[in-house]
């Protein structure tokens, strides 16, 4: 039996169910590509015939060779054709999959006369809400939906039929949620909508940093859809205190240095959070980004209020930001040296970006092995690519490197500790002149890649970890990673 992935299996099951009880049925596979689906259907029903159609002659040849090798070519008709143009006889089920929603709708609209009473199975790569709405407008009733995952992507497959009755237009909620509009979801649907919610979050992240009115409109639309999905998934309310607890589980606050200022710095612990933004620093632009996505909380790596304050006014930069946060009702949590030291935190993320393996160390210092034959110039180039950094090196370009050490940000004071752990090269954000000279004396090459650049990669990691934790607890909060660079460089 031809093996199908879950995506094609969902189509096959719907197609076979559609012709159950029909003698000698005929199916049309539009855009059949390699012919795996058509071959599988022929294997499952001995009395089935298939019209295999594709606009690509080479693809159709693959399908023909496959069915010939299986001895089923006599039950298949092959035609190079666009859309339903190659369907020249009545069919019981039509499959149109692996295309954009617009292409699927065009094929259906141009081939209405050939569809007649056939079941139509559609599976679009994108724009499922639009597909549901337009199909309903065209007079098709959505009878069944199946959800499946393949290659890390989730797919919705619809079975529709022409309706004799007039169909009312779908609401935005109905178009988005389909058969899950009543709030009842099986596990496959839950996985699909969790994935779709993540897609909408990433869309909002990308669009929030763009200044155009069109971007803002699209971002707001994505936000509405994300909220509808969250509501349908019946997720739990989440507070600032709940998120502070999750941050502390990822980066225990007891790991912070005594002089540090971590945890909840501003805001009400009981305040509900539905959207939170993770950023390296709180800046006016980050606050604007948080407002744009409707966030009630910002989680940063670098804290504010390192020193005691007697007044909070707009007379200074930090005071102005604190007022802006309070006026917008946005709380602030910081995870600083605790996130530097935590497993999987800032420095482990930096080592992963640099390709180091067998990473070890404690506190804020890490060392790890690099591939045999690695040189200082090769690590410089890796830093440029992975960190999007302007890199300065201390040492000869052809210096061989076996063990890379790191302490992100202003970490050059830790070069000696890294050397004691065996590092012959050290990457950090900022290097003081005297410490660079000491490193040369120790025989340790140095890569200076920027404070922001060596630490910012952890924001994506932290946002992902918080989202995974929230999802496990079924919290309705959505976490976003800031796309604003305070220095005007691309993130």
Buried (B, 14 or more C-beta within 10 A) or exposed (E): EBEBEBBBBBBBBBBBBBBEEEEEBBBBBBBBBBBBBBBBBBBBBEEBBBBBBBBEEEBBBBBBEBBEEBEBBEBBBBBBBBBBBBBEEEBBBBBBBBBBBBBBBBBBEEBEEBBEEBBBBBBBBEBBBBBBBBBBEBBBBBBBBBBBBBEEEBBBBBBBBBBEEEBEEBEEBBBBBBBBBEEEBEEBBBBBBBBBBBBBBEBBBBBBBBEEEEBBEBBBBBBBBBBBBBEBBEBEEBBBBBBBEBBBEBBBBEBBBEEBBBBBBBBEEEBBBBBBBBBBBBBEBBBBBBBBBBBBBBBBBBBBBEEEEEEBEEEEEBBBBBEBBBEBEBBBBBBBBBBBBBEBBBBBBBBBBBBBEEBEBEBBBBBBBBEEEBBBBBBBEBBBEBBBBEBEBBBEEEBBBBBBBBBBBBBBEBBBBBBEBEBBBBBBBBBEEEBBEBBEEBEBBBBBBBBBBBBBBBBBBBBBBBBEBBBEEEBBBBBBBBBBBBEEEEB
